[in-house]
Each structure stands twice: as structure tokens, then as C-alpha cells.
């Protein structure tokens, strides 16, 4: 039923049977549909990045004037061959830069912004984000994604994995 509604508004679902993804001579991702429609320099976008990161992946390209066009949507990435899955995942890694927060040393609030001093693996990083509901999103059932002022993604996969003092620093400001 949902597929019918999506197809009515023009969503083209890409399947392993009609879609070929490959790397071209200059190293960019290319896509051929039904052995007829060919697209160069394509890239992938997550339509539901937090709840469905391997489903409903939009495959897109930019025309000569820089306007973006959707080629189609990969409904379930796992339906595709492993090599195609890897190409899509590599495209997504280039598109989405996520850093995993392992510690929170300080959070300060000023001027409607939150200023963070955190650890990402072995490095200490500072960033700031607007203090708004849409800048701290659910990440699965137990985590958070923080979007900084440049829309970079800082992920806390499970809040409970942070030390209690770090959780308290975060929850003082991000309580939703």
C-alpha cells in the first residue's frame, strides 16, 4: 500500500535486477538502470538516517547546472549484491561524517548555543550546537545524535555507556 502511494508521486524503486552500480574510470560512482539510463557521479542520501540507515536510500546526481535529481530509491540495501552494498556504503560515508562521542568533559550554555568539550576516541574536540529540540535527535532507543552549527553529526550510541558524570553534564541541557 505504501509502495503504491510512493510510486504515485513519482518514486522509482531501484532493485538489484534493474540497477547496476559501479565505479567509473575517474573513480566516481555510476549507475545504470535497465541497461538504458546511465548516470555519472552519483551519490547516496539517507532518507531515514537514524531509524532506517540501510533502507530507503536515495540515489542522486547533480546536472551540469548543479541541480540535484533523484534517480531512485533503494528500498533495502541488503537485497543488493555485496559489491553494490559496499559502493553505496562508501558513498554514504563520504556524505555523512559522524563522530562517536566517548566522553563529555564540559557543556556550557550561552547565547542560545551549547558549547561542548568532548572526546572522540583518543582526541579531545570542541563544537557548538543550537539549543533546539531538532538538533538533538534520538539514535536508536538509547542514544543521541547531536547536530552542530555546521550540521556535523556527533553520535552517542548509548547514553548508559557514558560515565554518570558525563551523562549528567549532557542531560542538564539535553533532557528530551
C-alpha positions in Angstrom: 0.0 0.0 0.0 2.8 2.5 1.0 4.7 1.5 -2.2 1.7 2.3 -4.4 1.4 5.8 -2.8 5.1 6.4 -3.2 5.1 5.3 -6.8 2.1 7.6 -7.5 4.2 10.6 -6.5 7.0 9.5 -8.7 9.3 7.5 -6.5 11.2 4.9 -8.6 12.4 1.9 -6.6 15.7 0.5 -7.6 16.2 -3.2 -7.5 19.2 -5.5 -7.9 17.6 -6.8 -11.1 17.3 -3.4 -12.9 20.2 -1.4 -11.2 23.9 -1.6 -11.7 26.2 0.4 -9.5 29.9 0.7 -10.4 33.0 2.9 -10.2 33.8 4.7 -13.4 37.2 5.4 -14.9 37.8 8.6 -12.9 36.8 6.9 -9.6 33.3 8.2 -9.1 30.1 6.2 -8.6 28.0 5.5 -11.7 24.5 3.9 -12.0 22.8 2.2 -15.0 19.1 1.5 -14.8 17.5 -1.2 -17.1 20.7 -1.2 -19.2 19.5 2.1 -20.8 19.5 5.1 -18.4 23.1 5.9 -17.4 24.1 8.4 -14.7 27.6 9.5 -13.8 28.9 10.9 -10.5 26.0 9.7 -8.4 25.8 9.8 -4.6 23.6 8.4 -2.0 21.4 10.1 0.7 19.7 8.5 3.7 16.0 9.3 3.9 15.7 8.0 7.4 19.3 8.2 8.7 18.6 7.3 12.3 15.8 4.8 12.3 16.4 3.1 8.9 20.1 3.6 7.9 20.1 0.8 5.4 16.7 1.3 3.9 15.1 3.9 1.6 18.4 5.2 0.4 18.1 7.8 -2.3 20.4 7.6 -5.3 21.0 11.1 -6.8 23.1 13.1 -9.2 23.7 16.8 -10.0 23.2 18.1 -13.5 25.5 20.5 -15.3 23.8 23.4 -13.6 24.2 22.0 -10.1 20.6 21.0 -9.7 20.1 17.7 -7.8 17.9 14.9 -9.2 16.8 11.7 -7.7 17.4 8.6 -9.8 15.5 6.3 -7.5 15.4 4.8 -4.0 17.0 1.6 -2.8 14.3 0.2 -0.5 16.5 -2.4 1.3 20.3 -2.3 0.8 20.8 -5.9 1.9 18.8 -7.0 -1.2 21.7 -5.9 -3.4 24.9 -7.8 -4.1 27.8 -7.3 -1.6 29.9 -5.2 -4.0 27.0 -2.8 -4.7 26.3 -2.6 -1.0 29.9 -1.6 -0.3 29.7 1.1 -3.1 26.6 2.6 -1.5 28.0 2.5 2.0 31.2 4.2 0.8 29.1 6.9 -0.8 27.2 7.4 2.4 30.4 7.6 4.4 31.6 10.4 2.2 28.2 12.1 2.6 27.7 11.7 6.3 30.6 12.4 8.7 29.8 11.0 12.1 32.0 11.2 15.1 31.3 9.0 18.1 31.5 10.8 21.5 33.2 8.6 24.2 33.4 11.3 27.0 31.8 14.6 27.8 34.1 16.9 29.7 32.0 20.1 29.7 28.8 21.6 28.3 28.1 25.3 28.6 25.1 27.3 27.5 25.5 30.9 26.1 23.5 32.9 23.6 21.2 30.1 22.7 24.1 27.8 21.9 25.6 24.8 23.7 29.3 24.6 23.8 30.7 21.1 24.1 34.1 19.8 25.1 34.1 16.1 24.3 36.4 13.1 23.5 36.1 11.4 20.1 38.1 8.2 20.5 41.6 9.4 21.6 41.1 13.1 20.7 39.5 16.0 22.5 37.2 18.1 20.4 35.1 21.2 20.9 31.9 22.0 19.0 28.8 24.0 19.5 25.2 23.5 18.6 22.0 25.4 18.8 20.0 24.6 21.9 16.9 23.3 20.0 14.9 20.1 20.0 15.7 19.4 16.4 19.5 19.5 17.0 19.5 16.6 19.4 17.8 13.5 17.9 17.1 10.0 19.0 19.7 7.5 17.9 18.1 4.1 18.2 16.4 3.5 21.5 19.2 4.6 23.8 21.4 7.1 22.0 21.5 10.6 20.7 22.8 12.4 17.7 23.9 16.0 18.2 24.0 18.3 15.1 26.4 21.1 15.4 26.0 24.5 13.8 27.5 23.1 10.6 25.2 20.1 10.6 28.1 17.7 11.5 26.8 14.7 13.4 28.2 13.7 16.8 26.8 10.3 17.9 26.4 8.9 21.4 25.3 5.3 20.6 24.1 4.5 24.2 23.8 7.1 26.8 24.3 4.5 29.5 27.8 3.8 28.2 29.0 7.3 29.3 30.2 7.7 32.8 27.5 9.0 35.1 29.1 12.4 35.5 29.3 12.8 31.7 25.6 11.8 31.3 24.7 14.4 34.0 26.5 17.1 32.0 24.6 16.2 28.9 21.2 15.7 30.5 21.4 19.1 32.2 20.7 20.6 28.8 19.6 17.7 26.5 16.7 16.2 28.5 14.3 15.3 25.7 
